[in-house]
């Protein structure tokens, strides 16, 4: 038995009808002709059945159904994109065009090398494609063409109808029909229209390297056959840059934010794509210490890391010791002094730093800042000793490093005044002794 696809071709179908008439008589042939005419009146339904039979539907695939209307009749054709199809006739995807025997009916169809097609399938839509449309116009006059169904093309895909006589372009994705005054055309006439399927430009966004940086970028790639005119605008609608993209275009030094890229081409198709350049998390360095003033011999500090959005840490304790890379280190100081501790928190190429001062003091001691007059100030066994050998009265006051007075009394002339320091917490204090117009200032470490 011959392949059924042989009889899907009009001339072969006609031969088949003739064979039946010859074998069965004119009555049987008349029945077949009547069925053929019925098919032509239900061609749209037949087209959908063919699509369903092949396992595809307009609603689920990149498919376009185009209708021509005029002279009180209509006709349709389908162009679709299916993985595995080729530009040639594919029995699993394509269908031959069956023309109406009614000479008043207009026709619309596409072609492959083997003949006229009602359904024309191409491979997956990953490149620009142009498909010629052919018409049969029985009588000159007004006709309309529109897309009656559009399948699941990507939102940015342009589907433009080109009038090959006038050079005009029409967007088939917009609602409504396009009216034309068409001349008589037959199967032998050249293509009257061309449908352009254009894939949108591809966008690749690169976010800024670090928080607050302005090194974000946008790569525009054109995978089509012709160039796009592109304009990038910010969220306020301000145009930032524009250019013609034949293959690719790189836009650099972009801040985080929302943008719109408007791309238009020679067919008049214009598509807007929204994009966002995302601000990366900010790396913040911070830490606390168990005590910022320590006594030598018990100068061990626990550092607690409070950094955020960091994956590594580097500690410098300020005393020349080895750098630490743990999150919450413990460090012991072996000499009195003030040390600047710094923490660097890092994530990738982004980093932040924080610092604090840690003071290590001797158990009890003092530094004499100024010593006019006859008063002597020193420490001895957790006591402050003030010697005033003269008969001129003197007074003293002890202050915290922040200037708050913690105690103060008058000294006894001619003897040593003892002031206990046991009740004071560890820290640095200032002692001022006033005698007449003279001032003795000392710094105490406890």
C-alpha positions in Angstrom: 0.0 0.0 0.0 1.3 3.4 -0.9 2.2 6.0 1.8 -0.8 8.1 2.7 1.4 11.2 2.5 1.5 10.7 -1.3 -2.2 11.5 -1.4 -1.9 14.5 0.8 -0.4 16.3 -2.3 -3.2 17.9 -4.3 -2.3 16.4 -7.7 -1.9 13.0 -6.3 -5.3 13.3 -4.5 -6.9 14.3 -7.8 -5.4 11.2 -9.4 -6.8 9.1 -6.5 -10.3 10.5 -7.1 -10.0 9.8 -10.8 -8.9 6.2 -10.1 -12.0 5.7 -7.8 -14.3 7.2 -10.5 -12.8 4.9 -13.0 -13.1 1.8 -10.8 -16.5 2.5 -9.0 -18.4 4.8 -11.3 -19.3 8.4 -11.3 -21.6 8.1 -8.3 -18.7 7.0 -6.0 -16.5 9.7 -7.5 -19.3 12.3 -6.9 -19.4 11.2 -3.2 -15.7 11.7 -2.9 -15.9 15.2 -4.5 -18.7 16.1 -2.1 -16.5 15.0 0.8 -13.6 17.0 -0.6 -15.7 20.1 -0.7 -16.9 19.5 2.8 -13.3 19.3 3.9 -12.5 22.6 2.3 -15.3 24.2 4.3 -13.9 22.7 7.5 -10.3 23.2 6.7 -9.6 25.2 9.8 -10.8 22.4 12.0 -8.8 19.9 9.9 -5.7 22.0 10.5 -6.2 21.9 14.2 -6.7 18.1 14.0 -3.4 17.7 12.1 -1.6 19.7 14.8 -3.2 17.6 17.6 -2.4 14.4 15.7 1.2 15.4 15.6 1.2 16.0 19.3 1.3 19.8 19.3 -1.2 22.6 19.6 -1.0 26.4 18.9 -1.6 27.1 22.6 1.5 25.1 23.6 4.0 25.8 20.8 5.6 28.5 18.8 2.9 28.6 16.2 1.1 31.2 14.1 -2.2 30.9 12.2 -2.8 33.5 9.6 -6.1 34.2 7.9 -7.0 36.0 4.7 -10.5 37.2 4.2 -12.2 38.7 1.1 -14.6 38.0 -1.8 -16.9 36.7 1.0 -14.6 33.8 1.7 -11.6 33.0 4.1 -8.6 30.8 4.1 -5.9 30.0 6.6 -2.3 28.8 6.9 -0.1 27.8 9.8 3.6 28.4 10.4 5.1 26.8 13.5 8.4 25.9 15.1 9.0 22.4 16.4 12.1 20.6 17.5 13.1 18.1 14.8 11.4 19.8 11.9 13.4 20.9 8.8 12.9 23.5 6.0 11.9 20.6 3.8 8.6 18.7 3.9 8.3 16.7 7.1 5.5 14.1 7.1 5.3 14.3 10.9 4.9 18.0 11.1 3.9 19.5 7.7 0.7 19.3 5.7 0.2 19.9 1.9 -2.1 22.7 0.8 -5.4 21.5 -0.6 -7.0 24.2 -2.7 -10.7 24.8 -2.9 -12.3 23.8 -6.2 -14.5 26.9 -5.8 -12.7 29.5 -8.0 -14.1 32.4 -5.8 -12.2 31.3 -2.7 -9.0 33.1 -1.9 -6.0 31.1 -0.8 -3.0 31.6 1.5 -0.1 29.2 1.9 3.6 28.8 2.2 6.0 26.7 0.1 8.9 24.3 0.5 11.0 22.9 -2.3 8.5 20.0 -2.8 5.4 22.1 -3.1 2.7 24.2 -1.4 2.0 23.8 2.3 -1.0 24.5 4.5 1.1 23.8 7.7 4.8 24.6 7.5 7.0 23.6 10.4 10.6 24.8 11.1 13.0 23.7 13.7 13.2 25.2 17.2 13.1 28.9 17.1 16.6 29.9 18.1 17.4 32.3 15.2 15.6 34.8 13.1 13.4 33.3 10.4 11.6 34.8 7.4 8.8 32.9 5.7 7.2 33.9 2.4 3.4 33.9 2.0 1.8 33.1 -1.3 -1.8 34.1 -2.2 -4.5 33.0 -4.6 -6.7 36.1 -5.4 -9.6 35.2 -7.6 -10.8 38.8 -8.0 -9.0 42.1 -7.5 -10.3 44.1 -4.6 -10.1 44.6 -0.8 -8.8 41.8 1.4 -7.7 41.6 5.0 -4.9 39.6 6.7 -4.5 39.0 10.4 -3.2 36.5 12.9 -6.1 34.5 14.3 -4.0 32.5 16.8 -0.5 33.0 18.2 1.1 30.3 20.3 3.6 30.4 23.1 6.3 32.6 21.5 8.5 34.4 23.9 7.2 37.8 24.9 10.0 39.6 23.2 9.6 37.8 19.9 8.7 40.1 17.0 6.2 38.7 14.4 6.1 41.2 11.5 4.2 41.0 8.2 6.0 42.6 5.3 4.2 43.7 2.2 6.6 42.8 -0.6 4.9 45.2 -3.0 5.0 48.3 -0.9 7.7 47.5 1.6 5.4 48.2 4.5 5.5 46.3 7.8 2.7 45.3 10.1 2.8 43.9 13.6 0.9 40.6 13.7 1.0 40.5 17.5 -1.2 43.6 17.8 -5.0 43.2 17.6 -6.9 43.8 14.4 -6.7 43.1 10.7 -4.7 44.7 8.0 -6.5 45.7 4.8 -5.0 45.6 1.4 -6.2 46.1 -2.2 -4.8 43.0 -3.9 -4.5 42.2 -7.6 -5.4 38.9 -9.1 -2.9 36.2 -8.2 -2.6 32.5 -9.0 -0.4 29.6 -7.8 2.3 30.7 -10.2 2.4 34.2 -8.8 5.4 35.3 -6.7 5.2 35.7 -2.9 3.0 38.6 -1.9 4.0 38.9 1.8 6.8 37.8 4.1 6.5 37.0 7.8 9.5 37.9 9.9 10.1 36.1 13.2 12.7 38.0 15.2 14.1 36.7 18.5 14.8 39.5 21.1 18.3 40.5 22.1 19.7 38.5 25.0 20.7 40.4 28.2 23.4 39.3 30.7 23.5 41.4 33.9 26.6 41.6 36.1 26.0 43.0 39.6 28.5 45.5 41.2 31.5 43.9 42.8 30.8 45.3 46.3 28.2 47.4 48.1 28.2 50.9 46.9 30.4 50.2 43.8 29.4 51.5 40.4 31.0 48.7 38.3 27.8 46.8 37.3 27.5 46.0 33.6 25.0 44.9 30.9 25.9 42.7 28.0 23.5 42.9 25.0 23.9 40.0 22.5 22.2 39.9 19.2 21.7 36.3 17.9 19.6 37.5 14.9 20.4 38.2 11.3 20.1 42.0 11.5 21.0 44.8 13.9 18.9 46.3 16.7 18.9 50.0 17.8 19.1 49.8 21.6 18.6 52.5 24.3 19.2 52.0 28.0 17.2 54.2 30.4 17.1 54.3 34.2 14.0 53.9 36.4 13.2 57.6 36.0 13.1 57.3 32.2 16.4 59.1 31.7 18.3 57.9 28.6 21.8 56.7 29.7 23.3 55.3 26.5 22.3 54.1 23.1 23.8 52.3 20.1 23.4 49.8 17.3 23.9 46.2 18.2 25.0 44.0 15.3 26.6 41.3 17.5 27.1 42.5 21.0 27.3 45.7 23.1 28.8 46.0 26.6 27.5 48.8 28.9 29.7 49.3 32.0 29.9 51.4 35.2 26.3 50.9 36.2 24.9 51.5 39.7 22.6 49.1 41.3 19.0 49.8 40.3 16.2 49.1 37.8 16.6 49.8 34.1 14.8 49.4 30.8 16.3 48.4 27.5 14.3 49.5 24.4 15.3 47.6 21.2 13.9 48.4 17.8 14.7 47.1 14.3 14.2 47.8 10.6 10.8 46.2 10.5 9.4 48.7 13.0 9.3 46.1 15.8 10.0 47.6 19.2 10.5 45.6 22.4 11.2 46.9 26.0 12.9 44.6 28.5 13.2 45.4 32.2 16.3 44.5 34.1 17.7 44.9 37.6 21.2 45.3 38.7 21.3 44.1 42.3 23.2 45.8 45.1 25.4 43.1 46.8 25.2 42.8 50.6 27.4 45.2 52.5 30.4 43.8 54.4 30.4 45.4 57.9 33.3 44.9 60.4 32.7 45.1 64.1 33.7 43.6 67.4 33.6 43.9 71.1 36.2 43.2 73.8 35.8 41.6 77.2 37.7 44.5 78.8 39.4 47.5 77.2 41.6 48.3 80.3 43.6 45.4 81.7 46.2 45.0 84.4 49.5 43.5 83.4 49.7 39.9 84.4 46.0 39.5 83.8 45.9 41.1 80.3 43.9 38.4 78.5 41.2 39.7 76.2 38.3 37.9 74.6 37.4 39.4 71.2 33.8 38.8 70.0 33.2 39.3 66.3 30.0 41.1 65.3 30.8 41.5 61.6 28.1 40.7 59.0 28.2 39.4 55.4 31.8 38.3 55.7 33.4 34.9 55.2 36.9 35.5 56.5 38.5 37.6 59.2 42.0 39.0 59.9 43.0 40.3 63.3 46.0 42.6 64.2 46.4 42.9 67.9 48.7 45.9 67.7 51.5 44.4 69.7 53.5 42.9 66.9 52.2 39.4 67.6 51.1 37.0 64.8 47.9 37.8 62.9 44.9 35.7 63.8 42.3 34.4 61.3 39.7 32.9 63.6 36.3 34.5 64.1 36.5 35.2 67.9 40.1 35.1 69.1 41.6 35.3 72.6 44.8 37.2 73.0 47.1 37.9 76.0 49.3 41.1 76.2 52.7 40.8 77.9 53.6 44.5 78.3 51.9 47.6 79.5 50.8 50.1 76.9 48.0 51.1 74.6 47.3 48.9 71.6 45.2 49.6 68.5 43.4 46.4 67.6 42.1 46.1 64.0 39.8 43.6 62.4 39.4 43.3 58.6 36.3 41.4 57.5 36.3 40.1 53.9 33.9 38.5 51.4 35.4 37.9 48.0 36.9 41.2 46.8 34.9 43.2 49.4 36.2 44.1 52.8 35.7 46.4 55.8 37.7 47.3 58.8 37.1 48.2 62.5 39.4 49.1 65.3 39.5 49.6 69.1 42.1 50.6 71.7 43.1 48.2 74.5 45.1 49.6 77.4 47.3 47.4 79.6 48.5 49.0 82.8 50.9 48.0 85.6 49.1 46.8 88.8 49.6 50.1 90.6 51.7 53.0 89.5 51.7 56.6 88.4 53.2 59.0 86.0 54.0 62.5 87.2 52.7 65.0 84.6 53.8 68.3 86.3 55.4 69.0 89.7 55.6 72.6 90.7 55.8 73.6 94.3 56.8 71.4 97.2 54.1 68.7 97.1 55.1 65.1 96.2 52.7 62.5 94.9 53.4 58.7 94.6 51.7 55.3 95.1 52.5 52.6 97.6 50.7 49.3 98.1 47.3 50.2 96.6 47.5 53.7 98.3 48.0 57.2 96.9 50.6 59.0 99.0 50.6 62.8 99.1 53.5 64.6 101.0 53.0 68.3 101.8 56.1 69.3 103.9 55.3 73.0 103.9 52.9 74.8 106.1 50.9 76.0 103.1 47.6 74.0 102.9 46.9 71.8 99.8 43.9 69.9 98.5 43.7 66.9 96.1 41.1 65.4 93.8 41.0 62.1 91.8 39.2 62.0 88.4 38.4 59.2 86.0 39.9 59.4 82.6 36.6 60.9 81.4 36.9 63.7 83.9 34.5 62.5 86.6 35.6 63.3 90.2 35.7 60.2 92.4 37.0 61.7 95.6 38.8 64.8 97.0 40.0 66.1 100.4 42.5 68.5 102.0 45.9 67.3 102.8 47.5 67.4 106.3 50.4 69.8 106.5 53.8 68.4 107.3 52.8 64.7 107.0 52.0 62.2 104.3 48.3 61.9 103.4 47.3 58.3 102.5 44.4 57.7 100.1 43.2 54.1 99.7 42.7 53.0 96.1 41.2 49.6 96.9 37.6 50.8 96.3 38.5 52.1 92.8 38.0 49.7 89.8 40.9 49.0 87.5 41.6 51.8 85.1 43.5 55.1 84.6 42.9 58.1 86.9 44.2 61.6 87.1 45.2 63.2 90.4 45.4 67.0 90.8 47.0 68.5 94.0 46.5 72.2 94.4 48.8 74.3 96.7 48.4 78.0 96.4 49.0 78.9 92.8 50.7 75.6 92.1 49.2 72.4 90.6 50.7 68.9 90.7 49.1 66.5 88.1 49.7 62.8 88.1 48.3 59.8 86.2 47.5 56.7 88.2 47.3 53.2 86.8 45.3 50.6 88.8 
